[in-house]
Amino acid sequence: EYVQCRVERLICARTLGPTLPSACVAVTKMASSLRYAVFPLSGMIAAAVAGSSAFSQGAFSSASMGFCAEADAKAPEGALNPNEFKAFKLIKKEKLTHNTNLYRFELPNNQVAGLKTASCLVTKAMLKEKPEDEKPKAVVRPYTPTSPPDAKGYLDLVIKVYPTGKMGPYIDSLKIGDTLEMKGPIPKYPYSPNIKKKIGMVAGGTGITPMLQVIDAVLSNPEDKTEISLVYGNVSEADIILKAKIDELAARHPKQFKVHYVVDKPNLGGLFWKGGVGFVNKDVLKAHMPPPSKDHLVMVCGPPGMMAAVSGNKAPDYSQGEVSGALKELGYDKDNVYKF
């Protein structure tokens, strides 16, 4: 019997009786810094029953427990592989805004990517951190694809290209036919249909990408009755990414999906602008987010400044951390807020 652990997720293969809760706690603590791990269950339950001191004292080392690294993870379910980087060919480049592009990569043999909702991938390239550096170094960046999980033969990345960035300008420099190394999927929020009655979403800039992954999953499933309300903030109307797609989804699902745009600088002083103006603040969230409840969840993703004001950024170890900012003032806590 085995217990397979992943960061922020524990899957027990068989019902283990009254010792299961303490075993899960012990295994989760030990696996918190690991990506994937497989441990023989013999001894694990005994350690959990005896107490956590056995773990803290190193009685069950990775060697003595037959620890298996990422190579022992489940076989990939699509073109992406969670255990190794693979190169994918760029087949299309489309300009979305003045500094944001869509990049489409070919998946061989008409495969799906193998992404789950919600998950991301990481890209890798050998780049010089500084122009004066003698040798390039591996630069890795995470992105959430915007193509549907069941899309066959291709994968889309929407990326904002910052002049001072590393990976963005590199990807933008690729020509059709060039390749980019990717690895994934990396699990984020484990969404399942009807897991919540209502989901609020607060996104800024390219923070819309993980939201769209969840939105697509909900609205493409007739059995999923989850109601979604999205607040999407940007500098200007021209900066709103994939607005046509978002508006189409809202028009097709008016009772299930609502969107409220907020911009800092509307065109013509806001003469024809029907959305919000300014910043995403407590009043905006109170008006458009579902109230705090065990049946509701608010997802947040955006630049650090927006995250700090709305929910607080993640903890230094990239765990969720405590909820702060406007959402805390409105009564939300870590049980009904998720930070991408």
C-alpha positions in Angstrom: 0.0 0.0 0.0 1.2 3.5 -0.8 0.4 7.0 0.0 1.2 9.4 -2.8 1.9 13.0 -1.7 1.9 16.2 -3.7 2.4 19.7 -2.5 -0.9 21.0 -1.1 -2.5 17.6 -2.0 -2.7 14.2 -0.3 -4.3 11.2 -2.0 -4.8 8.1 0.1 -5.2 5.0 -2.0 -7.3 2.9 0.5 -9.4 3.6 3.6 -7.0 3.2 6.5 -9.4 3.3 9.5 -9.1 5.6 12.5 -5.4 6.1 12.0 -5.9 7.9 8.7 -6.2 11.5 9.9 -3.0 11.5 12.0 -1.2 9.6 9.2 -2.3 12.2 6.6 -1.2 15.1 8.9 2.2 13.5 9.4 2.8 12.7 5.7 1.6 16.1 4.6 4.0 17.9 6.9 6.9 15.8 5.6 6.0 16.2 2.0 5.3 20.0 2.2 8.6 20.8 0.5 8.4 18.1 -2.1 6.8 18.1 -5.6 6.1 14.4 -5.7 6.8 11.6 -3.4 5.9 8.0 -2.8 6.4 6.4 0.6 5.8 2.7 1.6 2.9 2.9 4.1 4.4 0.3 6.4 6.0 2.2 9.3 4.2 5.5 8.2 1.1 4.6 10.1 3.2 3.4 13.1 5.1 6.7 13.1 1.9 8.7 12.9 0.4 6.7 15.8 3.6 7.1 17.8 3.6 10.9 17.1 5.4 13.3 14.9 8.6 13.2 16.8 9.8 10.3 14.7 9.7 12.5 11.6 11.3 15.5 13.2 14.1 13.4 14.5 14.8 12.0 11.1 13.9 8.4 12.0 12.3 8.0 8.5 14.8 9.4 6.1 14.3 9.4 2.3 16.8 6.6 2.1 15.3 4.3 4.7 11.8 4.8 3.4 12.7 4.1 -0.2 11.9 7.7 -1.4 11.2 7.9 -5.1 11.7 11.3 -6.8 9.8 12.9 -9.7 10.6 10.0 -12.0 8.0 7.9 -10.1 5.2 10.4 -10.7 2.3 9.2 -12.8 2.8 8.9 -16.5 1.9 12.1 -18.4 -1.7 12.2 -19.7 -0.9 14.5 -22.6 2.0 16.2 -24.5 3.3 17.9 -21.4 5.4 15.9 -18.9 5.6 16.9 -15.2 9.0 15.2 -14.8 11.0 16.8 -17.6 11.2 19.8 -20.0 10.1 19.1 -23.6 10.5 21.4 -26.6 7.4 22.6 -28.4 7.3 24.4 -31.8 5.9 27.9 -32.1 3.3 27.9 -34.9 1.4 31.2 -34.4 1.9 34.6 -32.9 -1.0 37.1 -32.5 -0.8 40.6 -31.0 -3.6 41.2 -28.4 -2.6 44.6 -27.0 0.3 47.0 -27.4 2.5 44.8 -25.1 0.7 41.4 -24.9 0.7 38.6 -27.4 -0.8 35.2 -27.8 1.8 32.4 -28.7 0.5 29.1 -30.0 2.7 26.0 -29.8 2.2 22.8 -31.6 1.4 19.6 -29.6 2.7 16.5 -31.5 0.3 13.8 -32.8 -2.7 15.9 -32.2 -2.4 15.4 -28.5 -4.0 17.4 -25.7 -1.7 19.3 -23.3 -2.7 17.2 -20.3 -3.6 20.3 -18.2 -6.0 20.1 -15.3 -8.2 22.8 -13.8 -6.5 24.7 -12.4 -2.9 24.2 -13.3 0.0 25.9 -15.0 3.3 25.1 -16.7 6.8 26.4 -16.5 9.0 27.5 -19.4 12.8 27.4 -19.5 15.5 29.1 -21.5 19.2 29.7 -21.2 19.6 33.4 -20.9 22.1 35.9 -19.6 20.8 37.6 -16.5 23.0 40.7 -17.3 24.5 41.7 -20.7 28.0 41.5 -19.1 27.5 37.9 -17.9 29.9 35.5 -19.6 27.6 32.4 -19.6 23.9 32.1 -19.8 21.9 30.6 -17.0 18.6 28.7 -16.9 15.7 31.1 -16.5 12.4 29.5 -15.5 9.0 31.3 -15.5 5.4 30.0 -14.9 2.5 30.6 -17.2 -1.1 29.5 -17.3 -2.2 28.4 -20.8 -5.5 30.0 -22.1 -6.3 27.2 -24.6 -9.1 24.8 -23.5 -7.8 21.7 -21.6 -9.3 19.5 -24.3 -7.7 21.4 -27.2 -6.0 19.0 -29.5 -2.7 19.7 -31.3 -2.0 23.1 -29.8 -1.4 25.1 -26.6 -1.8 28.9 -26.2 0.2 31.2 -23.9 -0.8 34.8 -23.4 2.2 36.8 -22.3 2.8 40.4 -21.5 6.2 41.5 -22.8 8.0 43.8 -20.4 11.2 45.6 -21.7 13.0 44.8 -18.5 11.8 41.2 -18.4 13.8 38.1 -19.3 11.4 35.3 -20.5 8.8 37.6 -22.1 11.2 39.3 -24.5 12.9 35.9 -25.2 9.6 34.3 -26.2 8.6 37.3 -28.3 11.9 37.0 -30.2 11.1 33.4 -31.3 10.3 32.9 -34.9 7.7 30.6 -36.3 9.2 27.1 -36.2 11.4 27.9 -33.2 10.9 25.9 -30.0 10.4 26.6 -26.4 11.0 24.2 -23.5 8.0 23.5 -21.2 7.3 21.3 -18.2 4.0 20.6 -16.5 1.3 20.5 -15.5 1.8 22.0 -12.0 -1.4 21.7 -10.0 -2.8 24.8 -8.4 -6.4 24.9 -7.2 -8.0 21.5 -7.5 -11.3 22.5 -9.1 -14.2 20.1 -9.6 -17.7 20.8 -10.8 -20.0 22.5 -8.2 -17.3 22.5 -5.6 -18.7 26.0 -4.7 -22.0 27.6 -5.3 -20.5 30.9 -6.2 -16.9 31.9 -7.2 -15.7 35.5 -7.3 -12.6 36.4 -9.3 -10.4 39.4 -9.0 -7.8 39.7 -11.8 -5.3 42.3 -12.9 -3.5 42.2 -16.3 -2.3 38.7 -17.2 -3.8 37.5 -14.0 -6.8 36.8 -16.1 -5.2 33.6 -17.5 -5.9 31.2 -14.5 -9.3 32.7 -14.2 -10.2 31.9 -17.8 -9.0 28.3 -17.2 -11.6 28.0 -14.4 -14.3 29.9 -16.3 -13.9 27.7 -19.4 -14.2 24.6 -17.2 -17.4 25.8 -15.5 -19.2 27.2 -18.6 -18.3 24.3 -20.8 -20.0 21.8 -18.4 -23.8 21.8 -18.5 -23.8 20.0 -15.2 -21.8 22.6 -13.4 -24.1 25.3 -11.9 -21.4 27.4 -10.3 -22.1 31.1 -10.6 -19.0 33.3 -11.4 -18.5 37.0 -10.9 -15.3 38.5 -12.3 -13.7 41.9 -11.5 -11.0 42.6 -14.0 -8.7 45.6 -13.5 -6.3 47.2 -16.1 -4.6 50.5 -16.8 -6.7 51.3 -19.8 -9.3 49.9 -22.1 -6.6 49.0 -24.6 -4.9 46.9 -21.9 -7.8 44.5 -21.4 -6.7 41.1 -22.5 -9.0 38.7 -24.4 -12.0 41.1 -23.8 -13.8 39.8 -26.9 -13.7 36.2 -25.5 -14.8 37.3 -22.0 -17.7 39.4 -23.3 -18.8 36.5 -25.5 -18.9 34.1 -22.6 -20.8 36.6 -20.5 -23.3 37.1 -23.3 -23.8 33.4 -23.8 -24.2 32.7 -20.0 -25.8 35.8 -18.6 -27.2 34.1 -15.5 -24.0 32.2 -14.6 -21.2 34.6 -15.5 -20.9 38.3 -14.9 -18.0 40.6 -15.5 -17.1 44.1 -14.2 -14.2 45.9 -15.8 -12.2 48.5 -13.9 -9.6 50.8 -15.6 -7.3 53.6 -14.3 -7.5 55.7 -17.4 -10.7 55.4 -19.5 -10.7 56.8 -23.1 -12.0 60.3 -23.6 -12.2 60.8 -19.9 -14.7 58.0 -19.6 -17.3 59.6 -21.8 -18.4 56.2 -23.3 -16.9 53.9 -20.7 -19.5 51.8 -18.8 -17.2 50.0 -16.4 -15.5 51.2 -13.2 -12.8 53.8 -13.0 -9.9 53.8 -10.6 -8.6 51.0 -8.5 -10.1 47.7 -7.4 -11.1 48.7 -3.8 -13.3 47.5 -1.0 -16.4 49.1 -2.4 -15.9 47.4 -5.8 -15.4 44.0 -4.2 -18.4 44.4 -1.9 -20.6 45.2 -4.9 -19.4 42.4 -7.1 -18.0 39.5 -5.0 -20.1 36.8 -3.3 -20.2 37.4 0.4 -18.0 35.4 2.8 -19.4 31.8 3.1 -18.3 28.2 3.2 -20.2 27.8 -0.1 -18.3 30.7 -1.8 -14.7 31.3 -2.9 -12.8 34.4 -4.1 -9.8 33.8 -6.4 -7.2 36.5 -6.8 -4.4 36.9 -9.4 -2.6 40.0 -10.5 0.5 42.2 -10.0 2.0 42.4 -6.5 0.5 45.8 -5.8 -3.0 44.7 -6.6 -2.6 41.5 -4.6 -1.4 43.4 -1.6 -4.4 45.7 -1.7 -7.0 43.1 -2.4 -5.9 39.9 -0.5 -2.3 40.2 0.5 0.5 38.5 -1.4 1.4 34.9 -0.9 3.8 34.0 2.0 7.6 34.0 1.3 7.5 30.2 0.9 4.8 30.6 -1.8 2.1 29.1 0.4 -1.3 30.9 0.6 -0.4 32.9 3.7 -2.9 35.0 5.6 -5.6 37.0 4.0 -5.2 40.8 4.3 -6.2 43.9 2.4 -9.7 44.7 1.3 -11.0 41.2 1.5 -10.0 40.8 5.1 -11.8 44.1 5.9 -14.9 42.6 4.3 -14.7 39.5 6.5 -13.0 36.9 4.2 -10.4 34.5 5.5 -8.1 31.8 4.1 -11.0 29.4 3.9 -12.7 31.4 1.2 -9.9 33.1 -0.6 -7.4 31.5 -3.0 -4.3 33.3 -4.4 -2.9 32.1 -7.7 
